[in-house]
């Protein structure tokens, strides 16, 4: 096997965001761009010679070509084995499980998650460490520093690897194992949930369901588990074939982008349960007949009902949420007297808490929930959790949600996204907000009196690491909040997210429309941030 060392020059834009490096496909196709970043990762790792690396992605455009390049670079850099999903496919939660099950050194996941795919759209790559979770900041910062000084990369020369035939093959000293991307994950799900009950309940017709895979990675997983193993009808899984461009759609599981599902679930003959997942399978949207469950409520309801699920019947150690996620789960934790942690956005922040046994369930308002079974959020796991819950409680989704609100109160919640905002304008909004923070506490705006105004800072309770500037919070005496945050998942400009939350303990007001109930807070958010004024936009691009 011939190994070449190729001279290269740094690119100045390879700083990984919340979930790795995401850029346009054409950026990754630049000479040496992918190679530079991969070599920067390898150069930043220690003691991996002869070790195992997991590799797979969500099947978006450029996935297969990138995998072939990475295989040859892994060989040249001294890895001993690659475990690759058949066809180059692995959902993000399945990749996390494979890393953990086979005790791999780490893994490279090729995905831009919920971002669009295709020749003119997005691609991404991130490194997951040996616990199966996304690389912590100390790693990603090291990757970036190395990318700014890199002068060469190493690559082996051999024919492209057959990604479609299961089994093992050899490339020089590198062993390459192509595995079924679904099998290990399906076994894991069967160990957590009551598949016998689910099969019986679906077979009896008590649960009718509709799952939208959005032409993304979760299609094969949903067909294997929901249809083949649990007996749902084949028509229960729609848009099930993964496509390089996700069928020209945006693989983001929300009411705006999962339109086919939304129309069915809010139609006259809606199934009992509906759900969708995203590009790489780590996000979820939960709906019932004529009801949408916010991700914040979903996490809280899971925490309150975890004892009904076989895998969590012995109880949960604690819960965690990202800072912008509503405080609904906090109320559950307080009721059951279990710890509740508030972290920055980004699944990597949950990893230490999970590894230390401090939490069992965790979630983010951006349609992500998960548990200690892997170290990523997990879309299909959340779907099975809800199905198991419906089967055990013998209630509709709406009844489960409304009963939860009656017990704990409702955190009325929404998120307004302003996408592809010019970076200088987005930064200007943040600076404008930042300058107001010292003077806001104690001021009153109608029924809202500011209790605190700050920029979220997180000190990890496990390793003591500190993360600064994680979003601007304006909290009010009545428990309401406005949060502003720049997202790290876009590839063009900046995405400014505004999170609005109002606690409503009065059951008579629980059925209010969220936008109407939050109207005064929405007005205050514009007053403080001048987002519409500064961007020249009439309103948010996406409301969830």
C-alpha positions as CSV (number, residue, x, y, z in Angstrom):
1,X,0.0,0.0,0.0
2,X,1.5,3.3,-1.1
3,X,1.2,6.3,1.2
4,X,1.6,9.8,0.0
5,X,2.3,13.0,1.9
6,X,0.6,15.9,0.0
7,X,1.6,19.5,0.6
8,X,-1.3,21.8,1.4
9,X,-2.2,25.3,2.7
10,X,-4.6,26.2,5.5
11,X,-8.1,27.3,5.0
12,X,-9.1,30.0,7.5
13,X,-12.7,28.9,8.0
14,X,-12.4,25.5,9.5
15,X,-13.6,26.3,13.0
16,X,-16.2,23.7,14.1
17,X,-19.5,25.0,15.3
18,X,-22.0,23.4,17.7
19,X,-22.1,20.2,15.8
20,X,-18.9,20.0,13.8
21,X,-17.8,21.7,10.6
22,X,-20.7,22.6,8.3
23,X,-20.2,24.3,4.9
24,X,-21.6,24.2,1.4
25,X,-20.8,21.1,-0.6
26,X,-18.7,23.2,-3.0
27,X,-16.6,24.4,-0.1
28,X,-15.8,20.9,0.9
29,X,-15.0,20.1,-2.8
30,X,-12.2,22.6,-2.9
31,X,-8.8,21.1,-3.3
32,X,-7.6,19.8,0.0
33,X,-10.5,21.2,2.0
34,X,-11.9,17.9,3.4
35,X,-8.4,16.4,3.6
36,X,-7.1,19.4,5.6
37,X,-9.9,19.1,8.2
38,X,-9.6,15.3,8.6
39,X,-5.8,15.5,8.9
40,X,-6.3,18.3,11.5
41,X,-8.5,15.9,13.5
42,X,-6.0,13.0,13.3
43,X,-3.1,15.3,14.1
44,X,-4.9,16.5,17.3
45,X,-5.7,13.0,18.6
46,X,-3.2,10.8,20.6
47,X,-2.5,7.1,20.8
48,X,-4.9,5.9,18.0
49,X,-2.4,3.8,16.1
50,X,-4.0,0.4,15.4
51,X,-7.3,1.5,17.0
52,X,-10.9,1.3,15.5
53,X,-12.7,4.3,13.9
54,X,-16.4,4.3,13.1
55,X,-17.4,6.0,9.9
56,X,-20.8,6.8,8.4
57,X,-23.2,9.5,7.4
58,X,-26.7,10.5,6.5
59,X,-26.4,9.8,2.8
60,X,-26.5,13.4,1.6
61,X,-24.8,14.5,-1.5
62,X,-20.9,14.0,-1.3
63,X,-21.3,11.4,1.5
64,X,-19.9,8.4,-0.5
65,X,-17.0,10.4,-2.0
66,X,-16.0,11.9,1.3
67,X,-16.0,8.4,2.9
68,X,-13.7,7.0,0.3
69,X,-11.2,9.8,1.0
70,X,-11.4,9.4,4.7
71,X,-10.9,5.6,4.4
72,X,-7.6,6.2,2.6
73,X,-6.5,8.9,5.0
74,X,-7.3,6.6,8.0
75,X,-5.2,3.9,6.4
76,X,-2.3,6.3,5.9
77,X,-2.5,7.6,9.4
78,X,-2.3,4.2,11.1
79,X,-5.8,3.3,12.2
80,X,-6.2,-0.5,12.6
81,X,-9.9,-0.9,11.7
82,X,-12.7,1.0,10.2
83,X,-16.4,0.1,11.0
84,X,-18.6,1.6,8.3
85,X,-22.3,1.5,7.8
86,X,-23.4,-0.3,4.6
87,X,-23.6,2.1,1.8
88,X,-21.8,4.6,3.9
89,X,-24.9,5.1,6.0
90,X,-25.3,5.5,9.7
91,X,-27.7,7.6,11.6
92,X,-26.0,9.8,14.2
93,X,-27.5,8.0,17.2
94,X,-26.7,4.6,15.6
95,X,-23.1,5.7,15.1
96,X,-22.9,6.7,18.8
97,X,-24.2,3.2,19.7
98,X,-21.7,1.5,17.4
99,X,-18.8,3.4,18.9
100,X,-19.9,2.4,22.3
101,X,-20.8,-1.3,21.6
102,X,-17.5,-2.1,19.7
103,X,-15.4,0.1,22.0
104,X,-14.0,2.1,19.1
105,X,-11.5,4.9,19.6
106,X,-13.9,7.3,18.1
107,X,-15.9,8.1,15.0
108,X,-16.4,10.5,12.1
109,X,-20.0,11.3,11.3
110,X,-20.7,12.9,7.9
111,X,-23.9,15.1,8.2
112,X,-25.3,18.6,8.3
113,X,-28.2,17.3,10.3
114,X,-31.4,19.1,9.4
115,X,-29.8,21.3,6.8
116,X,-30.8,20.8,3.1
117,X,-28.7,18.5,0.9
118,X,-27.6,18.5,-2.8
119,X,-24.8,19.9,-4.9
120,X,-25.6,23.5,-4.0
121,X,-26.5,22.8,-0.4
122,X,-24.8,21.7,2.8
123,X,-22.4,19.0,4.0
124,X,-20.8,18.5,7.4
125,X,-18.3,16.4,9.4
126,X,-17.8,16.0,13.1
127,X,-15.7,13.8,15.3
128,X,-17.2,11.8,18.2
129,X,-15.0,10.6,21.0
130,X,-14.9,7.1,22.6
131,X,-18.0,7.6,24.8
132,X,-20.0,8.0,21.6
133,X,-20.6,11.7,22.1
134,X,-19.6,14.8,20.1
135,X,-16.1,16.0,20.7
136,X,-15.9,18.4,23.6
137,X,-14.7,22.0,23.0
138,X,-11.2,21.2,24.1
139,X,-11.0,18.8,21.1
140,X,-12.8,21.1,18.6
141,X,-10.6,24.0,19.5
142,X,-7.5,21.8,19.0
143,X,-8.8,20.8,15.6
144,X,-9.3,24.4,14.6
145,X,-5.8,25.5,15.8
146,X,-4.2,22.6,13.8
147,X,-6.2,23.5,10.7
148,X,-4.6,27.0,10.8
149,X,-1.1,25.7,10.7
150,X,-1.4,22.5,8.6
151,X,1.1,22.1,5.8
152,X,0.5,18.5,4.6
153,X,-1.9,15.6,4.8
154,X,-1.3,11.8,4.4
155,X,-3.3,9.6,2.1
156,X,-3.0,6.0,0.9
157,X,-3.4,4.9,-2.7
158,X,-5.7,2.0,-3.4
159,X,-8.9,1.4,-5.2
160,X,-12.2,2.6,-3.8
161,X,-13.7,0.3,-1.1
162,X,-16.9,-1.7,-1.8
163,X,-19.3,0.0,0.7
164,X,-22.3,-2.1,-0.2
165,X,-21.3,-5.6,0.6
166,X,-21.5,-6.7,4.3
167,X,-18.5,-8.3,5.8
168,X,-14.7,-7.6,6.2
169,X,-12.1,-6.6,3.7
170,X,-8.5,-5.6,3.9
171,X,-6.6,-2.5,2.6
172,X,-3.0,-3.0,3.4
173,X,-2.9,-3.3,7.2
174,X,-6.3,-1.7,7.6
175,X,-9.3,-3.9,8.3
176,X,-12.5,-2.6,7.0
177,X,-15.8,-3.9,8.3
178,X,-19.1,-3.1,6.5
179,X,-22.0,-3.7,8.9
180,X,-25.8,-3.5,8.7
181,X,-26.4,0.1,9.8
182,X,-29.8,-0.8,11.5
183,X,-29.2,-4.1,13.2
184,X,-27.3,-3.1,16.3
185,X,-29.5,0.0,16.9
186,X,-32.7,-2.1,16.5
187,X,-31.4,-4.5,19.1
188,X,-30.7,-1.6,21.5
189,X,-34.2,-0.3,21.1
190,X,-35.6,-3.7,21.8
191,X,-33.7,-3.8,25.1
192,X,-35.3,-0.5,26.2
193,X,-38.9,-0.7,25.1
194,X,-41.7,-3.2,25.4
195,X,-41.8,-4.5,21.9
196,X,-44.4,-7.2,22.7
197,X,-46.8,-4.6,24.1
198,X,-46.2,-2.3,21.1
199,X,-46.7,-5.1,18.6
200,X,-50.0,-6.1,20.3
201,X,-51.2,-2.5,20.6
202,X,-50.4,-1.6,17.0
203,X,-51.8,-4.9,15.8
204,X,-55.1,-4.4,17.6
205,X,-55.6,-1.0,15.9
206,X,-55.5,1.0,19.2
207,X,-52.4,2.8,17.9
208,X,-52.4,4.0,14.3
209,X,-49.3,5.9,13.3
210,X,-47.6,7.9,10.6
211,X,-43.9,8.5,10.5
212,X,-42.2,10.9,8.1
213,X,-38.6,10.0,7.4
214,X,-38.3,13.1,5.1
215,X,-36.2,11.1,2.6
216,X,-33.4,11.0,5.1
217,X,-31.4,8.5,7.0
218,X,-34.2,7.3,9.4
219,X,-36.2,5.7,6.6
220,X,-34.5,2.2,6.8
221,X,-34.5,2.3,10.6
222,X,-38.2,3.1,10.7
223,X,-39.1,0.5,8.2
224,X,-37.1,-2.2,10.0
225,X,-38.4,-1.4,13.5
226,X,-41.9,0.1,13.0
227,X,-43.0,-2.1,10.1
228,X,-41.0,-5.3,10.2
229,X,-40.6,-5.7,13.9
230,X,-43.7,-4.0,15.3
231,X,-46.2,-4.7,12.6
232,X,-47.2,-1.2,11.5
233,X,-48.5,-1.1,7.9
234,X,-45.9,-0.2,5.2
235,X,-48.0,3.0,4.5
236,X,-47.2,4.1,8.1
237,X,-43.7,5.2,7.0
238,X,-43.7,7.9,4.3
239,X,-40.7,9.4,2.4
240,X,-38.7,6.4,3.6
241,X,-36.0,6.2,0.9
242,X,-32.9,8.2,1.7
243,X,-32.0,10.6,-1.1
244,X,-28.9,12.7,-1.6
245,X,-31.0,15.9,-1.8
246,X,-33.7,14.7,0.6
247,X,-36.2,14.9,-2.3
248,X,-35.5,18.7,-2.6
249,X,-36.9,19.3,0.8
250,X,-35.6,20.7,4.0
251,X,-35.1,17.6,6.4
252,X,-36.0,19.6,9.5
253,X,-38.8,17.9,11.5
254,X,-41.1,20.8,12.3
255,X,-44.6,21.8,11.2
256,X,-43.2,24.2,8.5
257,X,-41.0,21.5,6.8
258,X,-42.9,18.3,7.5
259,X,-45.9,19.6,5.7
260,X,-47.3,16.2,4.5
261,X,-47.2,14.8,8.0
262,X,-48.7,18.0,9.5
263,X,-51.6,18.1,7.0
264,X,-52.5,14.5,7.8
265,X,-52.2,14.9,11.6
266,X,-54.4,18.0,11.6
267,X,-56.9,16.5,9.1
268,X,-60.2,14.9,9.7
269,X,-59.0,11.3,9.7
270,X,-55.7,11.8,11.6
271,X,-53.9,8.7,13.0
272,X,-53.5,8.4,16.8
273,X,-49.8,9.3,16.6
274,X,-47.5,11.1,14.2
275,X,-43.8,11.8,14.1
276,X,-40.9,12.9,11.9
277,X,-37.1,12.8,12.1
278,X,-34.4,14.8,10.4
279,X,-31.5,14.4,8.0
280,X,-29.2,12.3,10.3
281,X,-31.9,10.8,12.6
282,X,-31.1,12.6,15.8
283,X,-34.1,15.0,16.0
284,X,-37.8,14.3,16.4
285,X,-41.2,15.9,16.1
286,X,-44.0,14.4,18.1
287,X,-47.7,15.0,17.1
288,X,-51.0,13.4,17.9
289,X,-54.4,13.8,16.3
290,X,-54.8,17.5,16.0
291,X,-52.0,18.3,18.5
292,X,-48.4,19.3,18.3
293,X,-46.2,18.5,21.2
294,X,-43.4,21.1,21.7
295,X,-40.0,19.5,22.3
296,X,-39.8,21.1,25.7
297,X,-43.1,19.5,26.7
298,X,-42.1,16.2,25.2
299,X,-39.0,16.1,27.4
300,X,-41.0,17.0,30.5
301,X,-43.6,14.4,29.8
302,X,-40.9,11.7,29.2
303,X,-39.3,12.6,32.5
304,X,-42.7,12.4,34.4
305,X,-43.5,9.0,32.8
306,X,-40.1,7.3,32.5
307,X,-41.1,4.7,35.1
308,X,-43.6,3.3,32.7
309,X,-40.8,2.3,30.2
310,X,-39.0,-1.0,30.9
311,X,-35.5,0.6,30.3
312,X,-36.2,3.2,32.9
313,X,-38.5,1.4,35.3
314,X,-36.0,1.6,38.2
315,X,-36.1,5.4,38.1
316,X,-34.0,8.2,36.6
317,X,-30.9,9.7,38.2
318,X,-31.7,13.3,37.0
319,X,-32.5,15.4,33.9
320,X,-30.9,18.1,31.9
321,X,-32.0,20.7,29.3
322,X,-30.3,23.2,27.2
323,X,-30.7,26.8,28.5
324,X,-33.2,27.9,25.8
325,X,-35.4,24.9,26.4
326,X,-38.5,25.7,28.4
327,X,-38.5,25.1,32.2
328,X,-41.3,22.5,32.0
329,X,-38.8,19.7,32.9
330,X,-37.6,21.7,35.8
331,X,-41.0,21.4,37.4
332,X,-41.1,17.7,36.9
333,X,-37.6,17.4,38.5
334,X,-38.7,19.5,41.5
335,X,-41.8,17.4,42.0
336,X,-39.9,14.1,42.0
337,X,-36.9,15.6,43.8
338,X,-34.3,14.7,41.2
339,X,-31.5,16.9,40.0
340,X,-32.1,19.2,37.0
341,X,-29.2,20.8,35.1
342,X,-29.2,23.7,32.6
343,X,-26.5,23.5,30.0
344,X,-25.5,25.5,26.9
345,X,-27.0,24.3,23.5
346,X,-25.0,21.4,22.0
347,X,-25.3,17.8,22.9
348,X,-21.7,17.5,23.9
349,X,-22.5,19.4,27.1
350,X,-24.8,16.5,28.2
351,X,-22.0,13.9,27.8
352,X,-20.2,14.6,31.1
353,X,-23.4,14.5,33.0
354,X,-24.4,11.2,31.4
355,X,-21.0,9.6,31.9
356,X,-21.0,10.7,35.5
357,X,-24.4,9.1,36.1
358,X,-25.9,12.4,37.1
359,X,-28.7,12.3,34.6
360,X,-30.7,9.8,32.6
361,X,-32.8,11.9,30.3
362,X,-31.9,15.1,28.5
363,X,-33.2,17.3,25.7
364,X,-33.1,20.5,23.7
365,X,-35.9,22.6,22.4
366,X,-34.5,22.2,18.9
367,X,-36.4,18.9,18.5
368,X,-33.8,16.8,20.3
369,X,-34.3,14.4,23.2
370,X,-32.2,11.5,24.4
371,X,-31.0,9.4,27.3
372,X,-28.1,7.5,28.7
373,X,-28.5,4.7,26.0
374,X,-26.2,6.7,23.6
375,X,-24.4,10.0,23.7
376,X,-26.4,11.7,21.0
377,X,-30.0,12.9,20.8
378,X,-32.1,10.2,19.2
379,X,-35.2,10.7,17.0
380,X,-36.5,7.2,16.6
381,X,-35.8,6.4,20.3
382,X,-38.2,9.4,21.2
383,X,-40.8,8.0,18.8
384,X,-40.7,4.6,20.4
385,X,-40.8,6.2,23.9
386,X,-44.0,7.9,23.0
387,X,-45.5,4.8,21.4
388,X,-44.7,2.8,24.5
389,X,-46.2,5.5,26.7
390,X,-49.4,5.6,24.7
391,X,-49.6,1.8,24.8
392,X,-49.1,1.7,28.6
393,X,-51.4,4.6,29.5
394,X,-54.1,3.7,26.9
395,X,-54.5,7.4,26.2
396,X,-54.3,9.7,23.2
397,X,-51.4,12.1,22.8
398,X,-53.7,15.1,23.6
399,X,-55.0,13.5,26.8
400,X,-51.4,12.7,28.0
401,X,-50.3,16.3,27.3
402,X,-53.4,18.0,28.9
403,X,-53.2,15.8,32.0
404,X,-49.5,16.8,32.3
405,X,-50.4,20.5,32.1
406,X,-53.1,20.1,34.8
407,X,-50.6,18.5,37.1
408,X,-47.5,20.7,36.5
409,X,-48.9,23.8,34.7
410,X,-48.1,24.8,31.1
411,X,-45.0,26.5,29.9
412,X,-46.4,28.3,26.8
413,X,-43.4,28.4,24.5
414,X,-42.3,29.2,20.9
415,X,-39.1,29.9,19.0
416,X,-38.7,32.5,16.2
417,X,-35.9,31.9,13.7
418,X,-34.4,34.7,11.6
419,X,-32.3,32.7,9.1
420,X,-29.3,33.8,7.0
421,X,-29.0,37.1,8.7
422,X,-25.9,39.1,7.6
423,X,-23.3,38.3,10.2
424,X,-22.5,42.0,10.9
425,X,-26.2,42.7,11.5
426,X,-26.6,39.7,13.8
427,X,-23.5,40.6,15.8
428,X,-24.9,44.2,16.1
429,X,-28.1,42.9,17.5
430,X,-26.2,40.9,20.1
431,X,-24.0,43.9,21.1
432,X,-27.1,46.1,21.3
433,X,-28.7,43.6,23.7
434,X,-25.5,43.1,25.7
435,X,-25.3,46.9,26.3
436,X,-28.8,46.9,27.9
437,X,-28.3,44.1,30.3
438,X,-26.9,46.0,33.4
439,X,-29.8,48.4,33.5
440,X,-32.8,46.1,32.9
441,X,-33.3,44.3,36.3
442,X,-36.1,46.0,38.2
443,X,-37.6,47.7,35.2
444,X,-41.3,47.0,34.5
445,X,-42.9,46.6,31.1
446,X,-46.7,46.2,31.6
447,X,-47.2,43.0,33.6
448,X,-43.5,42.0,33.1
449,X,-40.9,43.1,35.6
450,X,-37.4,42.1,34.8
451,X,-35.9,39.9,37.5
452,X,-32.6,39.2,35.8
453,X,-30.8,40.0,32.5
454,X,-27.5,38.3,31.7
455,X,-25.4,36.3,29.3
456,X,-25.5,32.6,30.1
457,X,-22.3,31.2,31.5
458,X,-21.9,27.5,32.2
459,X,-19.5,25.8,34.6
460,X,-19.5,22.1,34.0
461,X,-20.1,20.4,37.4
462,X,-18.1,17.3,36.4
463,X,-14.9,18.7,35.0
464,X,-15.1,22.4,35.9
465,X,-14.7,23.7,32.3
466,X,-16.4,27.0,31.6
467,X,-18.4,28.1,28.5
468,X,-19.0,31.8,28.1
469,X,-21.4,33.8,26.0
470,X,-24.0,31.0,25.5
471,X,-27.0,33.2,24.9
472,X,-28.7,36.4,26.3
473,X,-31.4,35.8,28.9
474,X,-34.1,38.3,30.1
475,X,-36.1,36.7,32.9
476,X,-39.2,38.2,34.5
477,X,-40.6,38.0,38.1
478,X,-43.6,35.9,36.8
479,X,-41.4,33.1,35.5
480,X,-41.5,34.2,31.8
481,X,-38.3,34.5,29.8
482,X,-37.0,35.9,26.5
483,X,-33.8,34.3,25.2
484,X,-31.7,35.4,22.2
485,X,-29.0,33.2,20.7
486,X,-27.0,32.9,17.5
487,X,-27.1,29.3,16.2
488,X,-24.0,27.5,15.1
489,X,-25.8,25.1,12.7
490,X,-26.2,27.3,9.6
491,X,-23.8,27.7,6.7
492,X,-24.8,31.1,5.4
493,X,-24.7,34.3,7.5
494,X,-26.1,33.8,11.0
495,X,-29.4,32.3,12.3
496,X,-30.8,34.4,15.2
497,X,-33.1,32.5,17.4
498,X,-35.5,34.2,19.8
499,X,-37.1,31.9,22.5
500,X,-40.3,33.1,24.3
501,X,-41.7,31.4,27.4
502,X,-44.6,32.1,29.7
503,X,-45.7,29.9,32.6
504,X,-49.4,29.4,32.9
505,X,-50.6,27.6,36.0
506,X,-54.3,28.2,35.3
507,X,-55.8,25.1,33.6
508,X,-58.6,27.3,32.2
509,X,-56.0,29.1,30.1
510,X,-54.0,26.0,28.9
511,X,-55.6,25.8,25.5
512,X,-54.6,29.3,24.4
513,X,-52.8,29.7,21.0
514,X,-49.1,30.1,21.8
515,X,-48.6,33.1,19.6
516,X,-51.6,34.9,21.1
517,X,-50.6,34.1,24.6
518,X,-47.1,35.3,24.0
519,X,-48.0,38.4,22.0
520,X,-46.9,40.8,24.7
521,X,-43.6,39.0,25.1
522,X,-43.1,39.0,21.3
523,X,-43.5,42.7,21.4
524,X,-41.0,43.1,24.2
525,X,-38.5,40.9,22.3
526,X,-38.6,43.3,19.4
527,X,-38.4,46.3,21.8
528,X,-35.2,44.9,23.4
529,X,-33.6,43.5,20.3
530,X,-34.9,45.6,17.4
531,X,-34.6,42.5,15.2
532,X,-37.2,43.4,12.6
533,X,-35.9,46.9,12.5
534,X,-32.3,46.0,12.1
535,X,-32.9,43.1,9.6
536,X,-35.6,44.9,7.6
537,X,-37.8,41.8,7.9
538,X,-41.5,41.6,8.6
539,X,-41.1,38.6,10.9
540,X,-39.3,35.3,11.5
541,X,-38.6,32.9,8.7
542,X,-39.7,29.9,10.8
543,X,-41.9,29.8,13.9
544,X,-42.0,26.6,16.0
